[in-house]
Amino acid sequence: MLRFLARGVKDGALGLALKAYVNDKLGAYGEITDCTVDTDSNRLTAKALLKGERESVTATIERYEIEKEGEDYYIVLKTFSSSRAWLTLLLSKLLADKRYKLPSAVSKLL
């Protein structure tokens, strides 16, 4: 029971940290309004209101892997889905199997 509760708190903190990080880096394109992380299933879902759009879009990293190298952590994005077919194709083409260094604020929560 405590393990489940601790994982929920950790996942919530990761979601908030990633939301802030992505909004800081990609704010010119819109705003992440919600970000949820499920470390048990290695799944991340973000809801965003993109500039010029009337409705939010949802994008999910269906599977990711975390790698540690020295003191640094990296995320490797594997598979995607979204509420827009074109977005799923774009994410898959541009981001699948790419490795990204995680910011220290996120790494500290791992």
N, C-alpha and C positions, 0 to 999 in steps of 0.2 A: 504494500500500500504506500509506504513512504517513498519507495523507488519510483512508483508511478507519479506521485505528486511532485517529486523533485524533477523528474523528466519534463513534466508539464510546465514547471516554472522555468527550467532551462530553455525549453523550446519557445516559450513566450518571450523570454529575454532575447534570444537569438532573432526572432521575428522582428522585434522592435529595433534592434541594432542594425539589421539588414535593411529595414525600411528607411531608417535615417540615412544610412550610407548611400543607398541607391537614389534617394531623393536628392541628396547633396550632389552626387555625380551626374545624374541624368534629369535633373529638374527642368531643364529647358524643353524636354519632350512631354512633360506631364508630371503627375504626382502619384506615388504609390499610396493608396488609401488603406490597404490592409496587407499584412504579410504573415503567413503562418508557416511554421517549420515543424516537421515531424521527423525527429532524428531516429526514431525506431524504424521507419520505412524509407529513410533517406529521400524525403519528398518535401518540396517547398512550393507554396502557392502565393502568388501576389495578385492583388486586384489594383488596377490603375485607371485613373482618369487621364487619358492622353489629350494633349492640346488639340483642339479642333473637333473632338469627338463629343457626342452628347451622352453616350452611355459608357460605363466602365467596361474594361476588358479584363479577363482573368487569364493569367498564364501560370502554368504549373511545370516545375521541373519534376518530372515523374521519378527520376532516379539521378542521384549524384553520389560521388565518392569524395571522401576527405583524405588527403595525403599530408603527412608531416615530413618536413625536410629540415633538419636542424631545429631551430626554434620557430620556424615559419610553418603555417598551415595553408594548404591549397585546396580548392574545390575543383573537381572535374565534373562538368555537366554532361549527362548522358542522354536522357530522353525527355521530350517536351510534349505538352498539350496546351491548348488554349481555347478561348471562346470564339476565336476567329481562325479559320483554316489558313489564311495567308500568314498569320502571325506564327502559327505552329510550324509552317514550312520555313519561314525566315529564321526563327530561333534554331531549328534543327540544322539548317544549312550553315548558319554563321557561328553557332556556339557549341554544337555537339562535339564532345570529346576534347574540348579545349580546357586548359588548366589556368585557374586564376588564383592569385594570392589573396588570402582573406585579410581584411583589415584587422589590426590588433584588437580593436574593441570586440570584434566577433570571435577572434581566436581565443581570447581570454575566457570565453564562455564555454569552450569545448572541453 
